[in-house]
Amino acid sequence: MRLLCSAGFTFALFLAAPAFAQDSTAPSNDDDVHSGGPIVVTAPYVRSLDILGNVSVLEGDELARDIRGQIGDTLTRQPGVSATSFSPGASRPVLRGFSGERVKILTDGIGSIDASNTSADHAVTIDPLTVERIEILRGPAVLLFGSQAIGGAVNMFDRRIPRKVPADHVHVDAIGGYATAANDRNIGSSIDVALSPQIVAHLDGSWRKTGDTRSGGFVYAPDIRGDLLHLAEHEVEEGHLDEAAELTEQAGKRGKIDNTQSETWTAGGGISLINDGGQLGISVGYFDTNYGVPARPNTAHDHGGEEEEGGHDHGEGPVTIGMKQWRADLRGEVELGDGFFDKLRVRAGFADYKHTEFEGDEVGTIFTNQGVEGRLELAQNDRGGWRGASGVQYSHRDFNAVGAEAFVPRNLTDQFALFTLQEYTMGPLGLEAAARYEKTNVRAQTLGFERNFDSFSGALGATYDIFEGAKFGVSISRAVRAPSAEELLSNGPHIATQSFEVGDPNLKRESNWGAEASFKFKSDGFNLNLTGYSNWFDNFIYSAATGAEEDELPVFQYFQRDARVYGFEAEASARLAQIGGFNIVGDVTADMTRAKIKNAGLDRNIPRIPPLRVLGGLEAQGERIDARVEVEWTDDQTRVAQFETPTDGFTLVNASLSWRPLPDTKNLTLMLSANNIFDVEARRHASFTKDYVPLAGRDFRLTARASF
């Protein structure tokens, strides 16, 4: 039935293709296929999600400067964003303290269809080198993409399915660079070719190879160093001087973080039919990566005379992950004229994903995921200030883990959703409402397990233009999330995370009430965005250490309690002076999240919540040269969960210089940047591996970006 529906829907799109061809004139374009300004295209049927959404955009030279091997580490300069930073080869965004299932990673509105949301050691199958633009959505507007995305969504756009016809028939984008901290060599490029006035073909590819990352300061955190030195003392008492010397040397290890190397390559192509009647395009892509998973050192802790092993070496040799994904995508849009509806949009994707966790040369566990996801949206024409869109969404996931340490059984998840977003503008007052109904089915046939969840989520928001350039907004939301298969069914050792993971098949739906208030001001020389938010959860699902061991691994179990999460995000920038041909601009970003479990009157902290962070920069902006210096201060995190270690704060100093050598154009940019200039030891509290995988030390990066 699913195949018949898919085939019928695709056939209907091709029946619509003659409407695309009614006008042989290609749409007007700028000098290239770039749009002219920072227009949010995640939901083009509303005015930039300004009421229910808090949106950040990363593109152009700023994206080229911040680009890293994984999307999590690429976005950490953005407000409210941290990263899991499990290893340089696997890092997912953390939004407002939320990660995993609560943060959607999207490609043009469709999920990444990989396994990155199931465990922190799994990479995201999107290479930032091929991405043209990234949007970060926070707040209730993410109901457009799923009620699971309580933390937010990261939506990435490439040109794999072309949206415009190149004015000069051929358009080329390229980026490449080198970075010293990990001997990082990378290159990515794409080409769009107009085969006719209405047909555009696209090809792209990327390659990145790194060695082991070099850290600033000690590799291991104080608690691990203390355990190793305690073991060394024990070995001395027993007369094992060589073993004691090795443990002492390991405790003092600096510089190279072993087994953090990676190699990634991608390739893809697509074709689109584009004209005034709409567009229809398809694409195929391939993603291949191999990366190391750093190991926590074996330590023993003395608890009242009994020794408990806190680390275990499974198999022979280091753990590495080999990951592959084939993906096919479709996007279509039909202009419907001046009636009630403006456009019909369709977006669909299919992926065949597989990754193997190797223990040395031996195969440990194989994970596979075959999935399909599709959306159909009807956008409304503006009627006296009222417009919006409604649609349906469907996804199917067939996930399996095979091997001696498969911690989750084969499971299938089907989800069907109906959603709408409506906006009404009346003078200085703007109103938005969003609603989403989801039906989720999770089943594991080998266990005879099946559960169904129905959930309804909604949001209301309002903004008021106080005076020109100043806007105040408030919103309230109610979101309900079905537990994932991993939260329900996990029960086994997971070698890559070096933990024994235990789910709960009786978990209930998670629900929360959310409130958000914002103030935005924009003038010629000053911008300010302030946002405060709070969420009150019933049956909040989280994973935490229990203090127990299974198979000589620490047990991490999924629990369900009431919780509260609150915090703020702030951004400000101001033009301070003009010196010669340069504008001197200062900017500051700050964010903080607090998260507590409510348990019988006893408040406990939720694990891996980022602390207060402030980033300030000073930039000289010229016609052909930009220069920037910035300081990022991160506070200590002492609000930790049970069995979680605190994390010391740190201060990073970074600088960058951009040069556009071609006169009268910004199509070529050369960038030189220095990150963590003072080579400090830094760890992200949101990272599962923070105690033995610190951030990179001093890192010089040379990047070239071209667009012609």
Secondary structure, DSSP 8 states (H G I E B T S, - for coil): -HHHHHHHHHHHHHHHHHHHTT--S-----SSS--SS----SSTTSSTTTTT-EEEEEEHHHHHHH--SSHHHHSTTSTTEEE--SBTTB--EEETTB-GGGEEEEETTEE--SSTTT-TTS--S--GGG-SEEEEEESGGGGGT-TT-SSEEEEEE-SSS--S--TTSEEEEEEEEEETTTTEEEEEEEEEEESSSSEEEEEEEEEEEE---EEEEESS-HHHHHHHHHHHHHHHHTT-HHHHHHHHHHHT-EEE-TT--EEEEEEEEEEEEEETTEEEEEEEEEEEEEEEE------EEEETTEEEE-----SSS-EEEEEEEEEEEEEEEEE--SSSEEEEEEEEEEEEEEEEEEETTEEEEEEEEEEEEEEEEEEE--BTTEEEEEEEEEEEEEEEEEETT--S--EEEEEEEEEEEEEEEETTEEEEEEEEEEEEEEEEGGGTEEEEEEEEEEEEEEEEEEETTEEEEEEEEEEEE---HHHHH-EEEETTTTEEEE--TT---EEEEEEEEEEEEE-SSEEEEEEEEEEEEEEEEEEEEEEEEETTEEEEEEEEEEEEEEEEEEEEEEEEEEETTEEEEEEEEEEEEEEEEEETTEEEE-SS----EEEEEEEEE-SSEEEEEEEEEE--B----TT---B--EEEEEEEEEE--STT--SEEEEEEEESTT------TT-TTTTT---B-SEEEEEEEEE-
